[in-house]
Amino acid sequence: MSKQKLSFQAEVAQLLHLVTHSLYSNREIFLRELISNASDACDKLRFEALNNASLYEDAPELEVRIAVDKAARTLTITDNGIGLSQQEAIDNLGTIAKSGTREFVGKLSGEQKADAQLIGQFGVGFYSGFIVADRISVESRRAGLPAAEGVRWSSTGTGDFEVEAIDRAARGTSVILHLRDDAADYLEGWQIRQIVGKYSDHISLPIKMEKEEWKEGENDQPGEMVKTGEWETVNQASALWTRPKKDITDEQYTSFYQQISHDPEAPLSWSHNKVEGSTEYTQLLYLPGKAPHDLYNREKVAGVKLYVKRVFIMDDADSLMPGYLRFVQGVVDSADLPLNVSRELLQESRDVKAIREGCTKRVLSMIEDLAKHEVAADGADDDAKAKAGRFSSFYKEFGPVLKEGLTEDFSNRERIAKLLRYASTTTDSVSVSFADYKARMKDGQEAIYYITADTLAAAQNSPQLEVFRKKGIEVLLMTDRVDEWALGYVHEFDGTPLQSVAKGQFDLGKLQDEAEKKAAEEAAESFKPVLAKLKEALKDKALDVRVTTRLVDSPACLVVQDGGMSMQLARMLKQAGQKMPDTKPTLEVNAEHALVKKLDGSVHFNDLAHILFDQALLAEGGLPDDPAAYVKRVNALLV
């Protein structure tokens, strides 16, 4: 065949422009695509050789080679796979979005399809070379054809291409990229090695480059890197997640985690599974040991990398993991998604939704397993002993973020609630679960009591806890900024309601005897005139003033209505610049306290009333609206 000039199919110029300027925003992707095509060609040869071993000719070891020629400004990717005949070069390289691989797999049927499951479908991948090259030449010979039936294809990526016959002794394909002036970086061997490590480390074939050594310059000439003539493998040549679990050591799992996460520490736990069914994918997910510095940035990208048929697609596949699990690191390799998958497609795909659900459940199972083995029982196996204490470490780092799941993952809310831990009035350590609390509830207790505060000290010293301590009733102490917000989505645990001790009317139900109730009613009745005066004095600050039995040692406290926003959350949102509705708390007073008794008939009634309110506000962690006025009142009374 003499040299022929042929035209691309219609719209080819428009499509090439799309590929080189829009489809691939990251230029280095071209190398990923060409290496993937080379690997695909080798997979195809391996499959055809099952029935015709002579196709291997004299080179049974399949490989990919990358060569850099700075003088010629070329980058060449060569494989010894199935290769192309002259007609295949015209058909497959002259038609955008027509893939020889796709056609090949389409011809298979029945059991053959299962055997060819690793053969990818690469569509327009070849044309990504025009991102960095102003001309591409392809030299190839199909396995089994004589050397004289080689073919050279070349194009500048505009309206046409040339095809001619050549002699080619080696089977397979060489893609020669004549690089643009602005693509000189890809003539550096170290740069190519770095890209191979990032995108193609998982390719199961060895990817080789010519070894380079530094040679000192002579006669004041600068030194340079020179090629030694020896070829070395620059990739791992095997994706860790594609290997059987029994063949992978803990050290290898840890090393892979450190490679993808850039975390020098070992992970707390990992899970490696192949999921089969309507959606097929492999997941290798890790729980880190330490939180990253940007953990609390909800715009932080996810740590899960997406692969499709072992081809790297993107680093931050946030559609594969919910926001509250953004600390998870790992890899998901799908057998079903298209290689040109976009973020928009990820958000809409049913396959992606299935993968997301599966990954979420897997991560929650990992956390549950850590919680299960938090304390190693006597006679526990080595694995359980090794996991002892890891849950506490995990929860210290990621507990507040995990709580966000209560607000955004309805289907797993119950599982998340079981994993949460808090300090309580019986322990300072953040170790009490809702289940632990329920198991210790007093006879007749009808609610799980909790309080939210800015700090553990503020929670422990809150006046609202006084009667609970007196009666020996445990209260959960919640001090994370997310607690108040998250608890707005969880109103009960295992059938038992959650009740804030700082909200609503105080009622201990069966835990309060009749004598106490009667005494409270009598105190409220006798205190009515003072309450009326307090309401008038504090009408600009308090929604209501009432007598309470929740206080023992303190004169007053502030509470909000049931279902209302706590004063702590209101302060937090205000600090964040959020507009807050003008709501007022209710002042509850202890009619038995000496300061409250002193109100009746005092000439300083108005000042005492305001001091009572402001002190209750200070005990809540808040500040008076007018601190100077508060100080002036206190000083006046002290004098």
For each residue, the residues with C-beta under 8 A, 3 or more apart:
1: 4 86 163 164 165
2: 164 165
3: 162 163 164
4: 1 162 163 164
5: 160 161 162
6: 90 94 160 161 162 163
7: 12 159 160
8: 12 13 16 94 95 96 155 159 160 161
9: 12 94 95 96
10:
11: 14 15 96
12: 7 8 9 15 16 96 159
13: 8 16 17 158 159
14: 11 17 18
15: 11 12 18 19 96 97 124
16: 8 12 13 19 20 96 127 130 157 158
17: 13 14 20 21 22
18: 14 15 21 22 23
19: 15 16 22 23 24 96 124 127 128 130 131
20: 16 17 23 24 127 128 130 131 157
21: 17 18
22: 17 18 19 25
23: 18 19 20 124 128 340
24: 19 20 27 29 30 128 131
25: 22
26: 29
27: 24 30 131 132 183
28: 31 32 186 195 198 199
29: 24 26 32 33 128 131 199
30: 24 27 33 34 128 129 131 132 177
31: 28 34 35 77 186 192 195 196 199 200
32: 28 29 35 36 195 199 200 311 312
33: 29 30 36 37 122 125 126 128 129
34: 30 31 37 38 77 125 126 128 129 175
35: 31 32 38 39 64 66 77 196 199 200 203 207
36: 32 33 39 40 120 122 125 200 203 311
37: 33 34 40 41 122 125 126 175
38: 34 35 41 42 64 77 78 79 81 173 175 205
39: 35 36 42 43 64 79 81 120 203 204 205
40: 36 37 43 44 81 101 119 120 122
41: 37 38 44 45 79 81 82 83 172 173
42: 38 39 45 46 62 63 64 79 80 81 82 205
43: 39 40 46 47 81 116 118 119 120
44: 40 41 47 48 81 82 101 104 119
45: 41 42 48 49 55 56 62 80 81 82 83 143
46: 42 43 49 50 62
47: 43 44 50 115 116 119
48: 44 45 51 52 55 82 143
49: 45 46 52 53 55 56
50: 46 47 115
51: 48
52: 48 49 55 144
53: 49 56
54: 57 144
55: 45 48 49 52 82 143 144 171
56: 45 49 53 59 60 143
57: 54 143 144 171
58:
59: 56 80 170 171
60: 56
61:
62: 42 45 46 79 80 81 205
63: 42 79 80 205 206 207 208
64: 35 38 39 42 77 78 79 203 205 206 207 208
65: 76 77 78 79 207 208 209 231
66: 35 75 76 77 78 192 196 207 208 209 234
67: 75 76 78 209 210
68: 74 75 76 186 187 188 189 192 209
69: 72 73 74 75 76 187
70: 73 187
71:
72: 69 178
73: 69 70 178 179 184 187
74: 68 69 176 177 178 179
75: 66 67 68 69 132 133 176 177 179 186 187 192
76: 65 66 67 68 69 174 175 176 177
77: 31 34 35 38 64 65 66 174 175 177
78: 38 64 65 66 67 172 173 174 175
79: 38 39 41 42 62 63 64 65 172 173
80: 42 45 59 62 63 170 171 172
81: 38 39 40 41 42 43 44 45 62 143 171 172 173
82: 41 42 44 45 48 55 142 143 171 172
83: 41 45 140 141 142 143 145 171 172 173
84: 88 89 92 93 100 138 140 141 142 151 153 173
85: 88 89 142 145 149 151
86: 1 89 90 149 151 163 165
87: 90 91
88: 84 85 91 92 100 142
89: 84 85 86 92 93 94 138 140 151 153 163
90: 6 86 87 93 94 153 163
91: 87 88 94 95 98 100
92: 84 88 89 95 98 99 100
93: 84 89 90 126 138 153 155 161
94: 6 8 9 89 90 91 161
95: 8 9 91 92 98
96: 8 9 11 12 15 16 19 124 127
97: 15 123 124
98: 91 92 95 102 103
99: 92 102 103 121 122 123
100: 84 88 91 92 103 104
101: 40 44 104 105 119 120 121 122
102: 98 99 105 106 121 123
103: 98 99 100 106 107
104: 44 100 101 107 108 116 119
105: 101 102 108 113 116 119 121
106: 102 103
107: 103 104
108: 104 105 112 113 116
109: 112 113
110: 113
111: 114 115
112: 108 109 115 116
113: 105 108 109 110 116 117
114: 111 117
115: 47 50 111 112
116: 43 47 104 105 108 112 113 119
117: 113 114 335
118: 43 309 310
119: 40 43 44 47 101 104 105 116
120: 36 39 40 43 101 309 310 311 339
121: 99 101 102 105 339
122: 33 36 37 40 99 101 125 126 339
123: 97 99 102 339 340
124: 15 19 23 96 97 127 128 340
125: 33 34 36 37 122 128 339
126: 33 34 37 93 122 129 175
127: 16 19 20 96 124 130 157
128: 19 20 23 24 29 30 33 34 124 125 131
129: 30 33 34 126 132 133 136 175 177
130: 16 19 20 127 133 134 136 157
131: 19 20 24 27 29 30 128
132: 27 30 75 129 177 179 180 183 186
133: 75 129 130 136 157 177 178 179 180 183
134: 130 156 157 178 179 180
135: 154 155 156 157 178
136: 129 130 133 154 155 157 175 176 177 178
137: 152 153 154 175 176 178
138: 84 89 93 151 152 153 154 173 174 175 176
139: 150 151 152 153 166 168 173 174 176
140: 83 84 89 150 151 153 168 172 173 174
141: 83 84 145 147 149 150 151 168 170 171 172
142: 82 83 84 85 88 145 149 171
143: 45 48 55 56 57 81 82 83 171 172
144: 52 54 55 57 171
145: 83 85 141 142 149
146: 149
147: 141 150 167 168 169
148: 165 167
149: 85 86 141 142 145 146 165
150: 139 140 141 147 165 166 167 168
151: 84 85 86 89 138 139 140 141 163 164 165 166 168
152: 137 138 139 162 163 164 165 166
153: 84 89 90 93 137 138 139 140 161 162 163
154: 135 136 137 138 161 162
155: 8 93 135 136 158 160 161 162
156: 134 135
157: 16 20 127 130 133 134 135 136
158: 13 16 155
159: 7 8 12 13
160: 5 6 7 8 155
161: 5 6 8 93 94 153 154 155
162: 3 4 5 6 152 153 154 155
163: 1 3 4 6 86 89 90 151 152 153
164: 1 2 3 4 151 152
165: 1 2 86 148 149 150 151 152
166: 139 150 151 152
167: 147 148 150
168: 139 140 141 147 150 151
169: 147
170: 59 80 141
171: 55 57 59 80 81 82 83 141 142 143 144
172: 41 78 79 80 81 82 83 140 141 143
173: 38 41 78 79 81 83 84 138 139 140
174: 76 77 78 138 139 140
175: 34 37 38 76 77 78 126 129 136 137 138
176: 74 75 76 136 137 138 139
177: 30 74 75 76 77 129 132 133 136 186
178: 72 73 74 133 134 135 136 137
179: 73 74 75 132 133 134 183 184 186 187
180: 132 133 134 183
181: 184
182:
183: 27 132 133 179 180 186
184: 73 179 181 187
185: 188 191
186: 28 31 68 75 132 177 179 183 191 192
187: 68 69 70 73 75 179 184
188: 68 185 191 192
189: 68 192 193 209 210 212 225
190: 193 194
191: 185 186 188 194 195
192: 31 66 68 75 186 188 189 195 196 209
193: 189 190 196 197 209 234
194: 190 191 197 198
195: 28 31 32 191 192 198 199 200
196: 31 35 66 192 193 199 200 201 207 209 234 235
197: 193 194 200 201 234 235
198: 28 194 195 201 312
199: 28 29 31 32 35 195 196 312
200: 31 32 35 36 195 196 197 203 207 235 312
201: 196 197 198 235 236 239
202: 235 236 238 239 240 241 242 307 310 312
203: 35 36 39 64 200 207 235 237 239 310
204: 39 237 238 239 242 310
205: 38 39 42 62 63 64 237
206: 63 64 233 235 237
207: 35 63 64 65 66 196 200 203 233 234 235 237
208: 63 64 65 66 231 232 233 234
209: 65 66 67 68 189 192 193 196 231 232 234
210: 67 189 227 228 229 230 231 232
211: 227 228 229 230 231 232
212: 189 225 226 227 228
213: 225 226 228
214: 223 224 225 226
215: 223 224 225 226
216: 223
217: 220 221 222 223 224
218: 221
219:
220: 217
221: 217 218
222: 217
223: 214 215 216 217
224: 214 215 217
225: 189 212 213 214 215
226: 212 213 214 215
227: 210 211 212
228: 210 211 212 213
229: 210 211
230: 210 211
231: 65 208 209 210 211
232: 208 209 210 211
233: 206 207 208 237
234: 66 193 196 197 207 208 209
235: 196 197 200 201 202 203 206 207
236: 201 202 239 240
237: 203 204 205 206 207 233
238: 202 204 242 243
239: 201 202 203 204 236 242 243 307 310 333
240: 202 236 243 248 252 253 256 284
241: 202 272 282 283 284 331 333
242: 202 204 238 239 282 310 333
243: 238 239 240 247 248
244: 247 248
245: 248 272
246:
247: 243 244
248: 240 243 244 245 252 253 272
249: 252 253
250: 253 254
251: 254 255
252: 240 248 249 255 256
253: 240 248 249 250 256 257 267 270 272
254: 250 251 257 258 266 267
255: 251 252 258 259
256: 240 252 253 259 260 284
257: 253 254 260 261 263 266 267 270 286 329
258: 254 255 261 262 263 264 265 266
259: 255 256
260: 256 257 303 305 329 330 331
261: 257 258 267 286 288 303 329
262: 258
263: 257 258 267 288 289 290 329
264: 258
265: 258 288 289 290
266: 254 257 258 289
267: 253 254 257 261 263 270 286 287 288 289 329
268: 287 288 289 370 390 393 394
269: 286 287 366 369 370 387 390
270: 253 257 267 284 285 286 287 330 366
271: 283 284 285 362 363 365 366
272: 241 245 248 253 282 283 284
273: 282 283 362
274: 280 281 282
275: 279 280 281 282 283 358
276: 280
277: 280
278: 354
279: 275 334 336 351 354 355 358
280: 274 275 276 277 334 335 336
281: 274 275 332 333 334 335 336 355 358
282: 241 242 272 273 274 275 331 332 333
283: 241 271 272 273 275 330 331 332 333 355 358 359 362
284: 240 241 256 270 271 272 330 331
285: 270 271 304 328 329 330 359 362 363 366
286: 257 261 267 269 270 328 329 330
287: 267 268 269 270 327 328 363 366 367 370 394
288: 261 263 265 267 268 291 292 327 328 329 397
289: 263 265 266 267 268 393 397
290: 263 265 397
291: 288 295 327 397 398 401
292: 288 295 300 327
293:
294: 297 300
295: 291 292 300 326 327 397 398 401
296: 400 401
297: 294 300
298: 323 326
299:
300: 292 294 295 297 326
301: 315 316 318 326
302: 316 317 318 320 321 326 328
303: 260 261 316 326 327 328 329 330
304: 285 317 320 321 328 329 330 331 332 359
305: 260 312 314 315 317 330 331 332
306: 312 313 314 317 320 332 334 337 341 346
307: 202 239 310 311 312 313 331 332 333 334
308: 311 313 333 334 335 337 338 339 341
309: 118 120 333 334 335 339
310: 118 120 202 203 204 239 242 307 333
311: 32 36 120 307 308 339
312: 32 198 199 200 202 305 306 307
313: 306 307 308 317 337 339 341
314: 305 306 317 343
315: 301 305
316: 301 302 303
317: 302 304 305 306 313 314 320 321 332 346
318: 301 302 321 323 326
319: 343 346 347 352 356
320: 302 304 306 317 332 346 352 355 356 359
321: 302 304 317 318 325 326 328 356 359 360 363
322: 325 356 360 405 408 409
323: 298 318 326 404 408
324: 401 402 403 404 405 408 409
325: 321 322 328 360 363 402 405
326: 295 298 300 301 302 303 318 321 323 401
327: 287 288 291 292 295 303 397 398 401
328: 285 286 287 288 302 303 304 321 325 359 363
329: 257 260 261 263 267 285 286 288 303 304
330: 260 270 283 284 285 286 303 304 305
331: 241 260 282 283 284 304 305 307
332: 281 282 283 304 305 306 307 317 320 355 359
333: 239 241 242 281 282 283 307 308 309 310
334: 279 280 281 306 307 308 309 337 351 355
335: 117 280 281 308 309
336: 279 280 281 351
337: 306 308 313 334 341 349 351 352
338: 308 341 345
339: 120 121 122 123 125 308 309 311 313
340: 23 123 124
341: 306 308 313 337 338 345 346 349
342: 345 346
343: 314 319 346 347
344: 347 348
345: 338 341 342 348 349 352
346: 306 317 319 320 341 342 343 349 352
347: 319 343 344 352
348: 344 345 352
349: 337 341 345 346 352 353
350: 353 354
351: 279 334 336 337 354 355
352: 319 320 337 345 346 347 348 349 355 356
353: 349 350 356 357
354: 278 279 350 351 357 358
355: 279 281 283 320 332 334 351 352 358 359
356: 319 320 321 322 352 353 359 360
357: 353 354 360 361 411
358: 275 279 281 283 354 355 361 362
359: 283 285 304 320 321 328 332 355 356 362 363
360: 321 322 325 356 357 363 364 409 412
361: 357 358 364 365 412
362: 271 273 283 285 358 359 365 366
363: 271 285 287 321 325 328 359 360 366 367
364: 360 361 367 368 412 415 416 419
365: 271 361 362 368 369
366: 269 270 271 285 287 362 363 369 370
367: 287 363 364 370 371 391 394 402 419
368: 364 365 371 372 415 418 419
369: 269 365 366 372 373 387
370: 268 269 287 366 367 373 374 387 390 391 394
371: 367 368 374 391 419
372: 368 369
373: 369 370 376 380 383 384 387 388 390 391
374: 370 371 387 388 389 390 391 392
375: 388
376: 373 380 384 385 387 388
377: 380 384
378:
379:
380: 373 376 377 384 385 388
381: 384 385
382: 385 386
383: 373 386 387
384: 373 376 377 380 381 387 388
385: 376 380 381 382 388
386: 382 383
387: 269 369 370 373 374 376 383 384 390 391
388: 373 374 375 376 380 384 385
389: 374 392 393
390: 268 269 370 373 374 387 393 394
391: 367 370 371 373 374 387 394 395
392: 374 389 395 396 431
393: 268 289 389 390 396 397
394: 268 287 367 370 390 391 397 398 399
395: 391 392 398 399 402 421 430
396: 392 393 399 430
397: 288 289 290 291 295 327 393 394
398: 291 295 327 394 395 401 402
399: 394 395 396 402 403 420 421 430 480
400: 296 403 404 480 481 482
401: 291 295 296 324 326 327 398 404
402: 324 325 367 395 398 399 405 416 419 420
403: 324 399 400 406 416 420 480 482 483 486
404: 323 324 400 401 407 408 482 486
405: 322 324 325 402 408 409 412 413 416
406: 403 409 413 416 417 486 487 489 490
407: 404 485 486 488 489
408: 322 323 324 404 405
409: 322 324 360 405 406 412 413 416
410: 413
411: 357
412: 360 361 364 405 409 415 416
413: 405 406 409 410 416 417 489 490
414: 417 418
415: 364 368 412 418 419
416: 364 402 403 405 406 409 412 413 419 420
417: 406 413 414 420 434 490 493
418: 368 414 415 433 434 435
419: 364 367 368 371 402 415 416 433
420: 399 402 403 416 417 433 434
421: 395 399 430 431 432 433
422: 430 432 450 476 477 478
423: 427 428 429 430 431 432 456 459 476 477 479
424: 427 432 437 474 475 476 477
425: 460 465 468 469 474 475 477
426: 432 440 474
427: 423 424 431 432
428: 423 456
429: 423
430: 395 396 399 421 422 423
431: 392 421 423 427 436
432: 421 422 423 424 426 427 436 437 476
433: 418 419 420 421 436 437
434: 417 418 420 437 438 448 493 494
435: 418 438 439 493 494
436: 431 432 433 439 440
437: 424 432 433 434 440 441 448 474 476
438: 434 435 441 448 493 494 496
439: 435 436
440: 426 436 437 474
441: 437 438 445 448 474 496
442: 445 472 473 511
443:
444: 509 510 511
445: 441 442 473 509 510 511
446: 496 497 509 510
447: 496 497 498 499
448: 434 437 438 441 476 493 496 497 498 499
449: 468 473 474 475 476 499 500 501
450: 422 475 476 477 478 487 498 499 500 501
451: 459 462 464 465 475 476 477 478 500 501 502
452: 459 478 479 483 484 487 500 502 566 568 569
453: 456 458 459 462 477 478 479 568 621
454: 458 479 568 621
455: 458 459 479 621
456: 423 428 453 459 460 477 479
457: 460 461
458: 453 454 455 461 462 479 620 621
459: 423 451 452 453 455 456 462 465 477 478 479
460: 425 456 457 465 477
461: 457 458 619
462: 451 453 458 459 465 501 502 557 619 620
463: 466 551 553 554 556 557 616 619
464: 451 468 501 502 550 551 557 559
465: 425 451 459 460 462 468 469 475 501
466: 463 469 470 550 551 552 553 554
467: 470 471 506 508 549 550 551 552
468: 425 449 464 465 471 473 474 475 501
469: 425 465 466 472 473 552
470: 466 467 552
471: 467 468 508 511
472: 442 469
473: 442 445 449 468 469 508 511
474: 424 425 426 437 440 441 449 468
475: 424 425 449 450 451 465 468 501
476: 422 423 424 432 437 448 449 450 451
477: 422 423 424 425 450 451 453 456 459 460
478: 422 450 451 452 453 459 483 484 487
479: 423 452 453 454 455 456 458 459 483
480: 399 400 403 483
481: 400 572
482: 400 403 404 485 486
483: 403 452 478 479 480 486 487
484: 452 478 487 488 565 566 568 569 572
485: 407 482 488 569
486: 403 404 406 407 482 483 489 490
487: 406 450 452 478 483 484 490 498 500
488: 407 484 485
489: 406 407 413 486
490: 406 413 417 486 487 493 498
491: 497 498
492: 495 496 497 498
493: 417 434 435 438 448 490 496 498
494: 434 435 438
495: 492
496: 438 441 446 447 448 492 493
497: 446 447 448 491 492
498: 447 448 450 487 490 491 492 493
499: 447 448 449 450 503 504
500: 449 450 451 452 487 503 504 566
501: 449 450 451 462 464 465 468 475 550
502: 451 452 462 464 557 558 559 560 566 567 620
503: 499 500 559 560 561 562 563 564 566
504: 499 500 559 561 562
505: 562
506: 467 548 549 550 559 588
507: 512
508: 467 471 473 511 512
509: 444 445 446 512
510: 444 445 446
511: 442 444 445 471 473 508
512: 507 508 509 516 517 549
513: 516 517
514: 517 518
515: 518 519
516: 512 513 519 520 549
517: 512 513 514 520 521
518: 514 515 521 522
519: 515 516 522 523 549
520: 516 517 523 524 547 549
521: 517 518 524 525
522: 518 519 525 526
523: 519 520 526 527 547 591 592
524: 520 521 527 528 531 546 547 591
525: 521 522 528
526: 522 523 591
527: 523 524 530 531 547 589 591
528: 524 525 531 532
529: 532 533 600
530: 527 533 534 596 599 600
531: 524 527 528 534 535 545 546 547 589
532: 528 529 535 536
533: 529 530 536 537 599 605 609
534: 530 531 537 538 542 545 587 589 599 609 612
535: 531 532 538 539 542 544 545
536: 532 533 539
537: 533 534 605 606 609 610
538: 534 535 541 542 545 587 609 610 613
539: 535 536 542
540:
541: 538 584 587 610 613 625
542: 534 535 538 539 545 584 585 586 587 613
543: 561 583 584 585 586
544: 535 586 587
545: 531 534 535 538 542 586 587 588 589
546: 524 531 586 587 588 589
547: 520 523 524 527 531 588 589 590 591
548: 506 551 557 588 589 590
549: 467 506 512 516 519 520
550: 464 466 467 501 506 557 588
551: 463 464 466 467 548 554 555 556 557 588 589 590 593
552: 466 467 469 470 590
553: 463 466 593
554: 463 466 551 557 590 593 619
555: 551 589 590 593 594 595 596 612 615
556: 463 551 587 588 589 590 593 596 612 613 615 616
557: 462 463 464 502 548 550 551 554 587 588 616 619 620
558: 502 567 585 586 587 588 613 616 617 620
559: 464 502 503 504 506 585 586 588
560: 502 503 564 565 566 567 583 585 586
561: 503 504 543 564 586
562: 503 504 505
563: 503
564: 503 560 561 583
565: 484 560 569 570 583
566: 452 484 500 502 503 560 569 570
567: 502 558 560 570 571 585 617 620 621 622
568: 452 453 454 484 571 572 620 621
569: 452 484 485 565 566 572 573
570: 565 566 567 573 574 580 583
571: 567 568 574 575 621 622
572: 481 484 568 569 575 576
573: 569 570 576 578 580
574: 570 571 577 578 580
575: 571 572
576: 572 573
577: 574
578: 573 574
579:
580: 570 573 574 583
581:
582:
583: 543 560 564 565 570 580
584: 541 542 543
585: 542 543 558 559 560 567
586: 542 543 544 545 546 558 559 560 561
587: 534 538 541 542 544 545 546 556 557 558 612 613 616
588: 506 545 546 547 548 550 551 556 557 558 559
589: 527 531 534 545 546 547 548 551 555 556 593 596 612
590: 547 548 551 552 554 555 556 593 596
591: 523 524 526 527 547 596 597
592: 523 596 597
593: 551 553 554 555 556 589 590 596 597
594: 555 597 598
595: 555 598 599 608 612
596: 530 555 556 589 590 591 592 593 599 612
597: 591 592 593 594 600
598: 594 595 602 608
599: 530 533 534 595 596 602 605 608 609 612
600: 529 530 597
601:
602: 598 599 605 608
603:
604: 607 608 636 637
605: 533 537 599 602 608 609
606: 537 609 610
607: 604 610 611 633 636 637
608: 595 598 599 602 604 605 611 612 637
609: 533 534 537 538 599 605 606 612 613
610: 537 538 541 606 607 613 614 629 630 633
611: 607 608 614 615 630 633 634 637
612: 534 555 556 587 589 595 596 599 608 609 615 616
613: 538 541 542 556 558 587 609 610 616 617
614: 610 611 617 618 624 630
615: 555 556 611 612 618 619
616: 463 556 557 558 587 612 613 619 620
617: 558 567 613 614 620 622 623 624
618: 614 615 621 622 623 624
619: 461 462 463 554 557 615 616
620: 458 462 502 557 558 567 568 616 617
621: 453 454 455 458 567 568 571 618
622: 567 571 617 618
623: 617 618 627
624: 614 617 618 627 629 630
625: 541
626: 629 630
627: 623 624 630 631
628: 631 632
629: 610 624 626 632 633
630: 610 611 614 624 626 627 633 634
631: 627 628 634 635
632: 628 629 635 636
633: 607 610 611 629 630 636 637
634: 611 630 631 637 638
635: 631 632 638 639
636: 604 607 632 633 639
637: 604 607 608 611 633 634
638: 634 635
639: 635 636
